[in-house]
Amino acid sequence: MQRRSFLKGAGVVTVVVVGGGVWRAYDQGVFSVGEGPAYEPWKDWRKESNTGPLALVRAAILAASPHNTQPWLFKVTDSSIELYIDTQRNVGALDPYLREEHIGMGCALENLMLAAAANGYQATVTLLPGKLGPIPAEPKPELLARVDLTTGKREESELYDAIPHRHTNRSAYLPQKAIPPEFVDTLSRLASDDSDVRMFLFTADTDRKKIVEISSAANSEIYADPEVTRGSDRWIRINWSNVQKFRDGLTFDAFGAPPIATAVMKMMPLWMLRWAGSKQEKNGYANLMLSAPLIGIITVHDRYDRQNCLRAGRVWQRAHLLATARGLAGRPCNEAVEMIDHEKALGKPPRRAGLLGEMLGDAAWQPTFVFYMGYPTWTARASPRRPLENVVL
């Protein structure tokens, strides 16, 4: 083959390969981070046209939830909003009693209450009593709380203003950048008005290392269960078209990788992603946790009490909003508590409950949510959100 013909042929192949790569990058949303209908709720939540109680729901749907399942439904009138949990939106064996989904409902309730004050409502909450049980065989919406609304004084707060900026940050943090003591003090008092919730904070290296050891071991064990993996995987949105279609779940943009690495992951086929995942650093998760200068544990008197779950969720949402407002980042790291659920569901001895209980040193409190905070290396991206018409009954 003549050199000119070879180069011409090579050029065609190069154009096809590069062109195909550009097309896949476009098709996988590499050039559209945070764009499209799935992300509009973050941008239009406080438009002037958003008046009345629906403005409160627009804030509520921007709350945190496990695996971004968004288990909430709302029944809205001019004077009240009822919150329902959609029990079919769950992560299966990872959350066998829907404890974490109920905590997510508490997060939505906190956003709603902050928005009520900011929109000139006096809001009164009624939490319905109940105990958590196994995931129902025939899932259906269940009423959890009612918020009654009357005219009040319009009061915005730094937590309310932080709502559209709060995103879970899964990147590494900056261990050498200390968290201001005044922030830690404010954080420690966020649950002081609720006798059923208490927050324990750990900043000492020895304490954080113990919690990381417990959490890392729990992470390895719980995801070794195929049922847990199956329930978790169905909420991972690999294709950009599914991100825009379902508008929920975990996306590449929210995984906390650097921008270039995120772009590369989006373009990988599934088999290559699985291969890359198998080559990850052995202690990667533990190192991520240790990069954060602060680890917190939110506790309640009964982790399987429905009202306690909602209250714990409100406290976590409040804490994450405070961190966001003050320039810090936060991430849940709940594997140890998930193992408590897992051991209970399988009828095993409560080993993880004992380990976390030793960290607390107070038998009156049961861990129900673990998180870490610090200054991140990368800015967190928004996660997709379902539209209002999908969550209003």
N, C-alpha and C positions, 0 to 999 in steps of 0.2 A: 504494500500500500504506500502510495506517495505521501510525503510528509504533509503536503497541503490538504490532501483528502483526510488524513488522520486528524489533523487539527480541526478541520471543518466538522468532522464527525464528533470529536470530543467537545467542540463548542456547542453542538446541538444537545448532547447529553447533559452538559453543564447547565444550559438554559432550562432544560426540562426538569433537572433535579432541583435547581435553585427556584425555578418557578413553582414546582410542586411544594417545596418547602415554604415559600411565601404564602401559597394558597392554604396550606395546613395551618400555618401560623395565624392567618386571618380567620380560618374556620374554627380554630380553637380559642379565639378571643385574646391572642397574645397582644394585639393592638387595641383591645377594647376593655381594659381593666376598669372595673367599676361602672361600666356603661350598660345600656340596654334596659328593658322594662324591669328586669329583676332587681335593679338598684335604684329605681325611681323613688321608692318610699323613703330613702334616706335624704332625698333632695327636696321633695315636695311636702314634707311632714308639717311644715309651719307656714305654708302659704296663706295669704290673707283670706282666701276663699274657704280655708279650713276652719269654719266656725262651728259652735255647738259641740255636743258630746263626742261627735266623730273625730274632732281634733284630738281628743284624749286617746282614742283608739289608735290614731296614726302614730302617736308617741309610744303606745304600749307595744305595738308590733315591732319596734326597733330594739326590744329587750333581748337579753341573752337567753339561750335555751340549749339543752344538751344536743350535740351534733347538729345544731341549728334546725331542729325538728319543728319548731314553732307550733307547739301543741294547743294554741289558744283559739277560742271562739268567743264572740261577744254578742250579747243581745242588748240593743241600745234603744232607749227612749229619751224624751227631752229631760227627764229628771232622774234617770238611773242607768247604770251599765251593769249587766251581769256577766261574770267571767266563767266560761266553761272550759274544761279540759277535753280535748279530742283524744281519747285514749287509744285510737288506732295509730296515732302518730307517735310511735315509740321505737326504741332501739333494741327491743327484744331482750335477750338474756343478759345484756349488759346492765339493764335497769329493770329487773324482774318484778319490782313492786311499784314501778312508775314514780319512785321517790324523786329522781332527778327531774322528771317531767313536771312534777308538782313544784319543785324549786324554780323551774323555768317560768311557771305560771306566777310565782311570787315576784319574779323579776319584771314580768309584764305589768303586774299590779303596781309595783313601785313607780315605773315610768308613768303609768296612768295617773297616779296620785300627784306626782310632780307636775304633770300637765294640767291637772284639774286646778291647782293653785295658780299656775301661770295663765290660765284662761278665765280666771275670775269665778271659780266655783269653790264652794265649801263642800268638801267630800267626806262622807262618813262610810267606813268600810264595815261590812259584816262578813266574817269568815264562817263557812259552814263546817260543823264538826264532822269528824270521821276518821277512820283508820285505813291505812293503805293495805292492800291485799295483792295477790298475784294479778298479772295482766288478765283482764276479763276475756273469756272465750269469744264473746261477741262484743267487741269494743263499741262504745257509743259515747257521745258527749255527756259530761257530768258537771253539774253546777258546783262551783267551788266558792264563789264570793259574789257579793252584791255591793255596789258603790252607789249610794244615794247622793244626789247633787242638788244643792241650793245655791242661790246667788251669794257670792263672797267677794273678798278683796283680791284683786289681781296681784299676784306675787311671783315673779320669776326668781330663780335661784341659779347658782353656779352648777348645780347638779342637773337642773333642767336644761340649761344651755349646753351641757356636755353630751346630751342624748345622741345627737347625730354624729358625734366624734368617737363614741365608745365602741371599740372593736377589740376582740380577743387577739392578743399579740403572742404568737407562737414562735417568734424569733428568739435568738439568744439575747440576754440582757448584759448590762455593763456592771460586772461585780465590783469594780473599783470605784464606782460612782455611788456614794452613800445616799440613802434616803433621809431627808431632813427629819430631825426628831419631832418637829411640830406636826408634820404629816402623820407620823406614826401615832402620835398622841390623839390627833383628830380621828384617825381611823379606828383606834381602840375604843372610842366613845360612840361609834355609830349605832351600836345596838343597846346603848345605855337606857333607852326609854322602853325597852321590851324585856320583861322579866323572863320570857321563855326562850330568849336567844342570847348567846354570849360568844364573843370572838376572842380567840387566843392568837397572839402574834409572836413569832419567833424570828429573831435577828441574829442570835449567837451562832457561830459556825458549828458548834457541836450539836446544837438542837436541829439546825437545818439539815445537817448531814444524816442524822438519825431518821428524820422524816423522809428525806430523799431515798434512803436505803429501803424504808418500808414501802414507799410509793413505787420505786423502780422494780422491786421484786413483785409487787402486786400487778404492775403493768405487764410484766413478762408472763405471769401466771394466768391472768384473766384472759389475755388475748391468745393464749394457747388453746382455749376452748373454742372449737369450731362454731358452736352456736352463738357465742359472743361475737366472733368475727363476722359471721353471717348477718347478724342483726345490725352491726356497725356499718358494714360495707354498703348496705343498701341506701345509706344516706350520703355516700361519697359521690359527688358529681364530677366525673372525669371529662365528659364532653360539654363544650360550651353551649351546645344546643339544649342539653338537659338543664344546665344552669338557668337558661332563660325560660325553659318550659315549666320546670317544677318550682323554681324560685325558693329553694330551701337547701338544706344539707351543707356539707363541707366541700369547699372548692380549693383548687390549687392556689388561688390568690390569697387564701386565708391560712395556708400551711406555715407561713413564717419564713420561707426561704428567700434568699436575696433575689432581686428582680430578674437577673439573667438566669439563675437556676430555675425560677418559676417558669420563665418562658420556655426553657429547654424541656421541663417536665410536661408542659402542655402539649408539646409536639411529639412526645414519645408515644409509641404504641403501648398497649396494655402489658404485653409480655416483657417489654423493656423496663416498664415501671416496676413490675414485680421483681425483676432481676436486680434493679438498682436498689429497691427496698431491702432485698436480702443482703446487700453489701454495706448497709448502714453501720456507722460506728456502734460498737457493742454497748457502750455506756452513754450513748447520745442523749437519751432522755434524762438520765441522772445529771449529766453535765449541764443541760438546759436548766433544770431546776436549781442547780447550785449556782448558776450565773445570776440568779435573783437574790438580792440582799435580804428579802423578807418573805417568809412563808406564813400564811394564816390558816387557821382552822375555825370554821363557823360551827357552833355546837347548839344543840337543843336538848330539852329534857326527854323527848321521845322522837327518834328519827322517823318513825312510822306513823306519827300523828299528822293528819292532813294539815291542820292549822299551823303546826310547827314548821312543816315544809314550806308553806307559803311565806311565813315570817322569815325563815332563813333565806329564801329567794329574794325577798325585799332587801335584806341586809347586804347580800352579795351585790345586787344591782347598785345599791347606794354606794358601796365601797368601790366598785369599778368606775362608777361615774365620778366619784371624788378623785380617784387616781387620774382619770382622764383630764379632769379640770385642772389638776396640778402638774400635768406634764409627765405623769408616770404611765406605765402599762401594767396589765394584769392578765393572768391566764389561770383557768381552773386546772387542777391536777388531782383528779378525784379517784384515781385507781384504787387507792387503799380503802376508801369508803365503798366503792363499787364491789370490792372483794368481800366486805362485810355483808352486802346484799347477796353476793354469789354464794358465800359459805352458808348463809341462812337458807337460801333456796335449795341448796344441795344437801342440807341437813348435816353440815360439817361443824366442828367446834369453832367458836368465834375468835379465831386467832388474831385477825387484823383489828378487831374491836379492842382486844387486850393490848396490842402494841400501841395503837393510837391513844388508848386510855392512859397508858403509862406516860406518854408525852404531856397529857393534860394535867395529870395529878389530881383530878377532881372527878370522882365517880358520879357526881350529880349531872354531868354533862356528857352528851353523846355526840361524837363527830358526825357531821352530815355533809360538809363541803370543805374542800381543801383548795387553796390557791397560792400563787406566788406573784410578787410585784417587784418592779424595779424600772430602770431606764433602759429602753430597748435599743438594739442596734439598727433595726429597720422599722419603718412606719407600718402599722397594721392596716390591712385592707378591709373594706366593708364586705359583709356576707350578703347573699341574696335574700330578698324578702317577698313574701306573698302579698298580693294586693288586698286592699280593704274589702273588696267584694267577695273574696274567698274566706274571710274570717268573721264576717258579720252575719248573724243568723236572721 
